[in-house]
Amino acid sequence: MKAYPSPNFNRCGVKDTDLHIFHPTHLSCLIVDTALVNLKDPGVLADVHRLRGYHNIISSAKRQRLEIEKKETQAEANLLMIE
């Protein structure tokens, strides 16, 4: 990877916003991890680890929100039956 002084939004090739390959559930996760380890750059490894951690936090929060919404809907339905 070559660092650029500014984002490469107008250049051909990989964009700075193409981070989906680093998502924890990406199909090529093992290949990406192997390539990152071979870079031997602890900073890059730490950044990817932190990025995946945030993805996991977001996924967990979304699951919790859906569970709470389901509980709320069930409680409202039970309340209507009692009323």
Backbone as XML, in Angstrom:
<?xml version="1.0"?>
<chain id="A" units="angstrom">
  <residue number="1" name="MET">
    <atom name="N" x="0.842" y="-1.171" z="0.000"/>
    <atom name="CA" x="0.000" y="0.000" z="0.000"/>
    <atom name="C" x="0.890" y="1.238" z="0.000"/>
  </residue>
  <residue number="2" name="LYS">
    <atom name="N" x="0.461" y="2.214" z="-0.730"/>
    <atom name="CA" x="1.208" y="3.463" z="-0.775"/>
    <atom name="C" x="0.339" y="4.563" z="-0.193"/>
  </residue>
  <residue number="3" name="ALA">
    <atom name="N" x="0.907" y="5.294" z="0.726"/>
    <atom name="CA" x="0.161" y="6.395" z="1.337"/>
    <atom name="C" x="0.091" y="7.570" z="0.380"/>
  </residue>
  <residue number="4" name="TYR">
    <atom name="N" x="-1.048" y="8.197" z="0.329"/>
    <atom name="CA" x="-1.235" y="9.385" z="-0.501"/>
    <atom name="C" x="-1.474" y="10.586" z="0.413"/>
  </residue>
  <residue number="5" name="PRO">
    <atom name="N" x="-1.077" y="11.770" z="-0.038"/>
    <atom name="CA" x="-1.294" y="12.952" z="0.796"/>
    <atom name="C" x="-2.769" y="13.301" z="0.946"/>
  </residue>
  <residue number="6" name="SER">
    <atom name="N" x="-3.593" y="12.839" z="0.006"/>
    <atom name="CA" x="-5.023" y="13.106" z="0.092"/>
    <atom name="C" x="-5.761" y="11.852" z="-0.387"/>
  </residue>
  <residue number="7" name="PRO">
    <atom name="N" x="-7.046" y="11.709" z="-0.050"/>
    <atom name="CA" x="-7.803" y="10.527" z="-0.473"/>
    <atom name="C" x="-7.814" y="10.393" z="-1.993"/>
  </residue>
  <residue number="8" name="ASN">
    <atom name="N" x="-7.782" y="9.162" z="-2.490"/>
    <atom name="CA" x="-7.737" y="8.928" z="-3.928"/>
    <atom name="C" x="-9.136" y="8.715" z="-4.509"/>
  </residue>
  <residue number="9" name="PHE">
    <atom name="N" x="-10.030" y="9.669" z="-4.267"/>
    <atom name="CA" x="-11.389" y="9.557" z="-4.764"/>
    <atom name="C" x="-11.457" y="9.641" z="-6.290"/>
  </residue>
  <residue number="10" name="ASN">
    <atom name="N" x="-10.528" y="10.308" z="-6.931"/>
    <atom name="CA" x="-10.593" y="10.509" z="-8.381"/>
    <atom name="C" x="-9.633" y="9.615" z="-9.156"/>
  </residue>
  <residue number="11" name="ARG">
    <atom name="N" x="-8.869" y="8.791" z="-8.491"/>
    <atom name="CA" x="-7.940" y="7.903" z="-9.178"/>
    <atom name="C" x="-8.580" y="6.532" z="-9.383"/>
  </residue>
  <residue number="12" name="CYS">
    <atom name="N" x="-8.117" y="5.834" z="-10.412"/>
    <atom name="CA" x="-8.592" y="4.473" z="-10.655"/>
    <atom name="C" x="-8.026" y="3.548" z="-9.586"/>
  </residue>
  <residue number="13" name="GLY">
    <atom name="N" x="-8.666" y="2.405" z="-9.404"/>
    <atom name="CA" x="-8.162" y="1.426" z="-8.450"/>
    <atom name="C" x="-8.934" y="1.456" z="-7.147"/>
  </residue>
  <residue number="14" name="VAL">
    <atom name="N" x="-8.283" y="0.972" z="-6.120"/>
    <atom name="CA" x="-8.930" y="0.865" z="-4.818"/>
    <atom name="C" x="-9.119" y="2.247" z="-4.212"/>
  </residue>
  <residue number="15" name="LYS">
    <atom name="N" x="-10.316" y="2.501" z="-3.753"/>
    <atom name="CA" x="-10.623" y="3.776" z="-3.121"/>
    <atom name="C" x="-10.372" y="3.667" z="-1.616"/>
  </residue>
  <residue number="16" name="ASP">
    <atom name="N" x="-10.124" y="4.787" z="-0.991"/>
    <atom name="CA" x="-9.909" y="4.814" z="0.453"/>
    <atom name="C" x="-11.158" y="4.395" z="1.216"/>
  </residue>
  <residue number="17" name="THR">
    <atom name="N" x="-12.302" y="4.468" z="0.544"/>
    <atom name="CA" x="-13.555" y="4.121" z="1.203"/>
    <atom name="C" x="-13.909" y="2.638" z="1.036"/>
  </residue>
  <residue number="18" name="ASP">
    <atom name="N" x="-13.114" y="1.877" z="0.313"/>
    <atom name="CA" x="-13.386" y="0.456" z="0.083"/>
    <atom name="C" x="-12.828" y="-0.382" z="1.230"/>
  </residue>
  <residue number="19" name="LEU">
    <atom name="N" x="-13.512" y="-0.351" z="2.334"/>
    <atom name="CA" x="-13.035" y="-1.053" z="3.520"/>
    <atom name="C" x="-13.809" y="-2.344" z="3.784"/>
  </residue>
  <residue number="20" name="HIS">
    <atom name="N" x="-14.692" y="-2.720" z="2.867"/>
    <atom name="CA" x="-15.517" y="-3.895" z="3.110"/>
    <atom name="C" x="-14.701" y="-5.177" z="3.235"/>
  </residue>
  <residue number="21" name="ILE">
    <atom name="N" x="-13.497" y="-5.226" z="2.659"/>
    <atom name="CA" x="-12.685" y="-6.439" z="2.776"/>
    <atom name="C" x="-12.178" y="-6.646" z="4.194"/>
  </residue>
  <residue number="22" name="PHE">
    <atom name="N" x="-12.232" y="-5.602" z="5.021"/>
    <atom name="CA" x="-11.781" y="-5.722" z="6.399"/>
    <atom name="C" x="-12.925" y="-6.057" z="7.365"/>
  </residue>
  <residue number="23" name="HIS">
    <atom name="N" x="-14.152" y="-6.185" z="6.837"/>
    <atom name="CA" x="-15.292" y="-6.511" z="7.687"/>
    <atom name="C" x="-15.092" y="-7.909" z="8.263"/>
  </residue>
  <residue number="24" name="PRO">
    <atom name="N" x="-15.447" y="-8.113" z="9.533"/>
    <atom name="CA" x="-15.198" y="-9.406" z="10.169"/>
    <atom name="C" x="-15.899" y="-10.593" z="9.506"/>
  </residue>
  <residue number="25" name="THR">
    <atom name="N" x="-16.979" y="-10.358" z="8.764"/>
    <atom name="CA" x="-17.694" y="-11.459" z="8.125"/>
    <atom name="C" x="-17.408" y="-11.572" z="6.627"/>
  </residue>
  <residue number="26" name="HIS">
    <atom name="N" x="-16.446" y="-10.823" z="6.133"/>
    <atom name="CA" x="-16.118" y="-10.880" z="4.706"/>
    <atom name="C" x="-15.612" y="-12.272" z="4.347"/>
  </residue>
  <residue number="27" name="LEU">
    <atom name="N" x="-15.959" y="-12.747" z="3.156"/>
    <atom name="CA" x="-15.572" y="-14.093" z="2.742"/>
    <atom name="C" x="-14.063" y="-14.281" z="2.667"/>
  </residue>
  <residue number="28" name="SER">
    <atom name="N" x="-13.332" y="-13.226" z="2.377"/>
    <atom name="CA" x="-11.882" y="-13.321" z="2.246"/>
    <atom name="C" x="-11.154" y="-12.894" z="3.514"/>
  </residue>
  <residue number="29" name="CYS">
    <atom name="N" x="-11.814" y="-12.976" z="4.637"/>
    <atom name="CA" x="-11.235" y="-12.496" z="5.898"/>
    <atom name="C" x="-9.910" y="-13.192" z="6.219"/>
  </residue>
  <residue number="30" name="LEU">
    <atom name="N" x="-9.849" y="-14.506" z="6.011"/>
    <atom name="CA" x="-8.626" y="-15.244" z="6.314"/>
    <atom name="C" x="-7.479" y="-14.812" z="5.398"/>
  </residue>
  <residue number="31" name="ILE">
    <atom name="N" x="-7.778" y="-14.607" z="4.130"/>
    <atom name="CA" x="-6.757" y="-14.165" z="3.173"/>
    <atom name="C" x="-6.266" y="-12.770" z="3.542"/>
  </residue>
  <residue number="32" name="VAL">
    <atom name="N" x="-7.205" y="-11.894" z="3.882"/>
    <atom name="CA" x="-6.846" y="-10.526" z="4.275"/>
    <atom name="C" x="-5.988" y="-10.552" z="5.531"/>
  </residue>
  <residue number="33" name="ASP">
    <atom name="N" x="-6.376" y="-11.374" z="6.512"/>
    <atom name="CA" x="-5.602" y="-11.465" z="7.748"/>
    <atom name="C" x="-4.182" y="-11.952" z="7.484"/>
  </residue>
  <residue number="34" name="THR">
    <atom name="N" x="-4.049" y="-12.948" z="6.620"/>
    <atom name="CA" x="-2.717" y="-13.456" z="6.284"/>
    <atom name="C" x="-1.871" y="-12.370" z="5.621"/>
  </residue>
  <residue number="35" name="ALA">
    <atom name="N" x="-2.475" y="-11.624" z="4.714"/>
    <atom name="CA" x="-1.748" y="-10.546" z="4.038"/>
    <atom name="C" x="-1.343" y="-9.459" z="5.032"/>
  </residue>
  <residue number="36" name="LEU">
    <atom name="N" x="-2.225" y="-9.149" z="5.956"/>
    <atom name="CA" x="-1.913" y="-8.113" z="6.945"/>
    <atom name="C" x="-0.774" y="-8.550" z="7.868"/>
  </residue>
  <residue number="37" name="VAL">
    <atom name="N" x="-0.784" y="-9.798" z="8.272"/>
    <atom name="CA" x="0.295" y="-10.302" z="9.127"/>
    <atom name="C" x="1.619" y="-10.261" z="8.374"/>
  </residue>
  <residue number="38" name="ASN">
    <atom name="N" x="1.578" y="-10.582" z="7.079"/>
    <atom name="CA" x="2.801" y="-10.569" z="6.266"/>
    <atom name="C" x="3.340" y="-9.158" z="6.040"/>
  </residue>
  <residue number="39" name="LEU">
    <atom name="N" x="2.489" y="-8.148" z="6.223"/>
    <atom name="CA" x="2.974" y="-6.767" z="6.118"/>
    <atom name="C" x="3.910" y="-6.416" z="7.267"/>
  </residue>
  <residue number="40" name="LYS">
    <atom name="N" x="3.722" y="-7.101" z="8.381"/>
    <atom name="CA" x="4.538" y="-6.873" z="9.580"/>
    <atom name="C" x="4.494" y="-5.412" z="10.025"/>
  </residue>
  <residue number="41" name="ASP">
    <atom name="N" x="3.292" y="-4.857" z="9.963"/>
    <atom name="CA" x="3.083" y="-3.472" z="10.387"/>
    <atom name="C" x="2.062" y="-3.482" z="11.522"/>
  </residue>
  <residue number="42" name="PRO">
    <atom name="N" x="2.518" y="-3.362" z="12.769"/>
    <atom name="CA" x="1.586" y="-3.432" z="13.889"/>
    <atom name="C" x="0.528" y="-2.333" z="13.873"/>
  </residue>
  <residue number="43" name="GLY">
    <atom name="N" x="0.828" y="-1.198" z="13.288"/>
    <atom name="CA" x="-0.144" y="-0.111" z="13.204"/>
    <atom name="C" x="-1.328" y="-0.479" z="12.335"/>
  </residue>
  <residue number="44" name="VAL">
    <atom name="N" x="-1.048" y="-1.102" z="11.198"/>
    <atom name="CA" x="-2.125" y="-1.528" z="10.297"/>
    <atom name="C" x="-2.954" y="-2.614" z="10.965"/>
  </residue>
  <residue number="45" name="LEU">
    <atom name="N" x="-2.291" y="-3.564" z="11.608"/>
    <atom name="CA" x="-3.018" y="-4.626" z="12.309"/>
    <atom name="C" x="-3.919" y="-4.052" z="13.400"/>
  </residue>
  <residue number="46" name="ALA">
    <atom name="N" x="-3.415" y="-3.088" z="14.128"/>
    <atom name="CA" x="-4.206" y="-2.457" z="15.187"/>
    <atom name="C" x="-5.405" y="-1.714" z="14.607"/>
  </residue>
  <residue number="47" name="ASP">
    <atom name="N" x="-5.206" y="-1.011" z="13.490"/>
    <atom name="CA" x="-6.315" y="-0.282" z="12.864"/>
    <atom name="C" x="-7.412" y="-1.235" z="12.396"/>
  </residue>
  <residue number="48" name="VAL">
    <atom name="N" x="-7.016" y="-2.333" z="11.767"/>
    <atom name="CA" x="-8.007" y="-3.303" z="11.289"/>
    <atom name="C" x="-8.701" y="-3.967" z="12.470"/>
  </residue>
  <residue number="49" name="HIS">
    <atom name="N" x="-7.962" y="-4.279" z="13.512"/>
    <atom name="CA" x="-8.551" y="-4.869" z="14.711"/>
    <atom name="C" x="-9.579" y="-3.917" z="15.328"/>
  </residue>
  <residue number="50" name="ARG">
    <atom name="N" x="-9.237" y="-2.646" z="15.410"/>
    <atom name="CA" x="-10.151" y="-1.644" z="15.966"/>
    <atom name="C" x="-11.379" y="-1.495" z="15.067"/>
  </residue>
  <residue number="51" name="LEU">
    <atom name="N" x="-11.189" y="-1.471" z="13.741"/>
    <atom name="CA" x="-12.303" y="-1.363" z="12.795"/>
    <atom name="C" x="-13.260" y="-2.537" z="12.961"/>
  </residue>
  <residue number="52" name="ARG">
    <atom name="N" x="-12.706" y="-3.744" z="13.074"/>
    <atom name="CA" x="-13.551" y="-4.925" z="13.251"/>
    <atom name="C" x="-14.264" y="-4.891" z="14.598"/>
  </residue>
  <residue number="53" name="GLY">
    <atom name="N" x="-13.593" y="-4.369" z="15.602"/>
    <atom name="CA" x="-14.236" y="-4.235" z="16.907"/>
    <atom name="C" x="-15.441" y="-3.326" z="16.842"/>
  </residue>
  <residue number="54" name="TYR">
    <atom name="N" x="-15.327" y="-2.218" z="16.124"/>
    <atom name="CA" x="-16.459" y="-1.301" z="15.976"/>
    <atom name="C" x="-17.593" y="-1.951" z="15.186"/>
  </residue>
  <residue number="55" name="HIS">
    <atom name="N" x="-17.238" y="-2.724" z="14.142"/>
    <atom name="CA" x="-18.272" y="-3.458" z="13.397"/>
    <atom name="C" x="-19.010" y="-4.412" z="14.320"/>
  </residue>
  <residue number="56" name="ASN">
    <atom name="N" x="-18.276" y="-5.100" z="15.180"/>
    <atom name="CA" x="-18.902" y="-6.044" z="16.107"/>
    <atom name="C" x="-19.796" y="-5.328" z="17.111"/>
  </residue>
  <residue number="57" name="ILE">
    <atom name="N" x="-19.370" y="-4.168" z="17.592"/>
    <atom name="CA" x="-20.188" y="-3.387" z="18.522"/>
    <atom name="C" x="-21.486" y="-2.956" z="17.857"/>
  </residue>
  <residue number="58" name="ILE">
    <atom name="N" x="-21.393" y="-2.492" z="16.619"/>
    <atom name="CA" x="-22.585" y="-2.062" z="15.881"/>
    <atom name="C" x="-23.530" y="-3.239" z="15.667"/>
  </residue>
  <residue number="59" name="SER">
    <atom name="N" x="-22.984" y="-4.397" z="15.259"/>
    <atom name="CA" x="-23.823" y="-5.582" z="15.041"/>
    <atom name="C" x="-24.510" y="-6.005" z="16.330"/>
  </residue>
  <residue number="60" name="SER">
    <atom name="N" x="-23.782" y="-5.979" z="17.422"/>
    <atom name="CA" x="-24.347" y="-6.352" z="18.716"/>
    <atom name="C" x="-25.455" y="-5.385" z="19.125"/>
  </residue>
  <residue number="61" name="ALA">
    <atom name="N" x="-25.232" y="-4.099" z="18.933"/>
    <atom name="CA" x="-26.239" y="-3.097" z="19.277"/>
    <atom name="C" x="-27.497" y="-3.280" z="18.432"/>
  </residue>
  <residue number="62" name="LYS">
    <atom name="N" x="-27.331" y="-3.593" z="17.150"/>
    <atom name="CA" x="-28.491" y="-3.813" z="16.281"/>
    <atom name="C" x="-29.276" y="-5.036" z="16.729"/>
  </residue>
  <residue number="63" name="ARG">
    <atom name="N" x="-28.564" y="-6.124" z="17.096"/>
    <atom name="CA" x="-29.243" y="-7.323" z="17.595"/>
    <atom name="C" x="-30.012" y="-7.023" z="18.876"/>
  </residue>
  <residue number="64" name="GLN">
    <atom name="N" x="-29.380" y="-6.299" z="19.784"/>
    <atom name="CA" x="-30.037" y="-5.946" z="21.042"/>
    <atom name="C" x="-31.273" y="-5.086" z="20.792"/>
  </residue>
  <residue number="65" name="ARG">
    <atom name="N" x="-31.157" y="-4.135" z="19.844"/>
    <atom name="CA" x="-32.298" y="-3.274" z="19.541"/>
    <atom name="C" x="-33.464" y="-4.098" z="18.997"/>
  </residue>
  <residue number="66" name="LEU">
    <atom name="N" x="-33.161" y="-5.071" z="18.119"/>
    <atom name="CA" x="-34.225" y="-5.915" z="17.569"/>
    <atom name="C" x="-34.869" y="-6.770" z="18.656"/>
  </residue>
  <residue number="67" name="GLU">
    <atom name="N" x="-34.060" y="-7.293" z="19.576"/>
    <atom name="CA" x="-34.604" y="-8.081" z="20.674"/>
    <atom name="C" x="-35.505" y="-7.225" z="21.574"/>
  </residue>
  <residue number="68" name="ILE">
    <atom name="N" x="-35.076" y="-6.010" z="21.860"/>
    <atom name="CA" x="-35.878" y="-5.103" z="22.694"/>
    <atom name="C" x="-37.173" y="-4.729" z="21.989"/>
  </residue>
  <residue number="69" name="GLU">
    <atom name="N" x="-37.093" y="-4.451" z="20.684"/>
    <atom name="CA" x="-38.299" y="-4.126" z="19.927"/>
    <atom name="C" x="-39.262" y="-5.307" z="19.918"/>
  </residue>
  <residue number="70" name="LYS">
    <atom name="N" x="-38.710" y="-6.519" z="19.812"/>
    <atom name="CA" x="-39.559" y="-7.716" z="19.833"/>
    <atom name="C" x="-40.241" y="-7.860" z="21.197"/>
  </residue>
  <residue number="71" name="LYS">
    <atom name="N" x="-39.484" y="-7.647" z="22.281"/>
    <atom name="CA" x="-40.059" y="-7.707" z="23.623"/>
    <atom name="C" x="-41.132" y="-6.643" z="23.811"/>
  </residue>
  <residue number="72" name="GLU">
    <atom name="N" x="-40.863" y="-5.449" z="23.291"/>
    <atom name="CA" x="-41.833" y="-4.357" z="23.413"/>
    <atom name="C" x="-43.121" y="-4.695" z="22.668"/>
  </residue>
  <residue number="73" name="THR">
    <atom name="N" x="-42.978" y="-5.217" z="21.455"/>
    <atom name="CA" x="-44.150" y="-5.580" z="20.657"/>
    <atom name="C" x="-44.953" y="-6.661" z="21.359"/>
  </residue>
  <residue number="74" name="GLN">
    <atom name="N" x="-44.245" y="-7.659" z="21.920"/>
    <atom name="CA" x="-44.932" y="-8.745" z="22.623"/>
    <atom name="C" x="-45.648" y="-8.214" z="23.868"/>
  </residue>
  <residue number="75" name="ALA">
    <atom name="N" x="-44.982" y="-7.328" z="24.598"/>
    <atom name="CA" x="-45.593" y="-6.759" z="25.802"/>
    <atom name="C" x="-46.823" y="-5.926" z="25.447"/>
  </residue>
  <residue number="76" name="GLU">
    <atom name="N" x="-46.756" y="-5.164" z="24.370"/>
    <atom name="CA" x="-47.907" y="-4.370" z="23.938"/>
    <atom name="C" x="-49.066" y="-5.276" z="23.530"/>
  </residue>
  <residue number="77" name="ALA">
    <atom name="N" x="-48.746" y="-6.382" z="22.841"/>
    <atom name="CA" x="-49.806" y="-7.322" z="22.446"/>
    <atom name="C" x="-50.447" y="-7.953" z="23.666"/>
  </residue>
  <residue number="78" name="ASN">
    <atom name="N" x="-49.630" y="-8.317" z="24.670"/>
    <atom name="CA" x="-50.173" y="-8.890" z="25.904"/>
    <atom name="C" x="-51.028" y="-7.868" z="26.651"/>
  </residue>
  <residue number="79" name="LEU">
    <atom name="N" x="-50.571" y="-6.614" z="26.644"/>
    <atom name="CA" x="-51.317" y="-5.547" z="27.306"/>
    <atom name="C" x="-52.673" y="-5.357" z="26.657"/>
  </residue>
  <residue number="80" name="LEU">
    <atom name="N" x="-52.719" y="-5.393" z="25.332"/>
    <atom name="CA" x="-53.991" y="-5.247" z="24.618"/>
    <atom name="C" x="-54.949" y="-6.391" z="24.948"/>
  </residue>
  <residue number="81" name="MET">
    <atom name="N" x="-54.402" y="-7.604" z="25.084"/>
    <atom name="CA" x="-55.260" y="-8.753" z="25.416"/>
    <atom name="C" x="-55.872" y="-8.563" z="26.803"/>
  </residue>
  <residue number="82" name="ILE">
    <atom name="N" x="-55.075" y="-8.047" z="27.737"/>
    <atom name="CA" x="-55.566" y="-7.855" z="29.107"/>
    <atom name="C" x="-56.587" y="-6.712" z="29.159"/>
  </residue>
  <residue number="83" name="GLU">
    <atom name="N" x="-56.327" y="-5.645" z="28.410"/>
    <atom name="CA" x="-57.243" y="-4.504" z="28.433"/>
    <atom name="C" x="-58.565" y="-4.902" z="27.840"/>
  </residue>
</chain>
